């Protein structure tokens, strides 16, 4: 760990795969007391009688070193006997739950139905998996992303997995967002004077990050925090590293570019981390008053994740509070 001496605290907002990669890098750079990871829960759903929290689990499995790297979700070394047996009984198998992964959903569902909150269940699961960095759900209340498509409205996992993101999207809404309360540790962290930076991981802006921002008071607390808000682009050279972000942008009539992601976060972010291949966009983003760091954002190896985390943290160090003119250029 390289930043532990400074004892500064960081908050990182994450969706699934891409966000979890940076979350892992950050966890290798920061002590557990320095980093709080907040996961989107708007793609959670109830399926086969179980409570499934895909983004929370992806972050959790990634930090535990148990994630399936090829698939991007679920556990490594998984077997699929239950899905096979379920298919034999004519059950629903479009959302694939591995035998080991099922244990997580069984345990979560059991604890939730005994009255535990999602935060407390997540804490228990993390403890059992030996994860030291706090991972918290964005809310203990139910929020569900609904995807508006040219074929009608779909629940998020119906769109994402069952329909393989094929229908063209026209918009999104988050059921339950008006009454859901943001998780208390998230709000405490945002108002903490010790907070050195808020990092928006390279996750889908529309369906992974926006549900967190849309929770009552979160966007305002981020804006009011003295800490800089730094987003890492999930779009590199016009493509999403993983997932449908670029396709969604095109369907929503936006250019599928990193600069457009920065624009999506307009009024919220102070810094933006751009891949070096998108260097040409730097000045157009800086013209909006956001400081830019160009780096290597594609995280194929563990070392890439650690290096990007180090770059983001070093970029954060160059801010003196919120956005300022102290532009020392690339690191
Ligand atoms: N993604 C898929 O594309 N197909 C699946 O069958 C699937 C199953 C699954 C099971 C548990 C889990 O935690 C995640 C799973 N995912 C699957 C990933 C998930 O749907 C998405 O990655 C997220 O919701 C988007 O961030």
Boltz pocket constraint, residues with backbone or C-beta under 6 A from the ligand:
constraints:
  - pocket:
      binder: B
      contacts: [[A, 15], [A, 16], [A, 17], [A, 43], [A, 52], [A, 53], [A, 54], [A, 55], [A, 57], [A, 58], [A, 73], [A, 74], [A, 93], [A, 94], [A, 95], [A, 96], [A, 97], [A, 101], [A, 157], [A, 160], [A, 161], [A, 208]]
      max_distance: 6.0
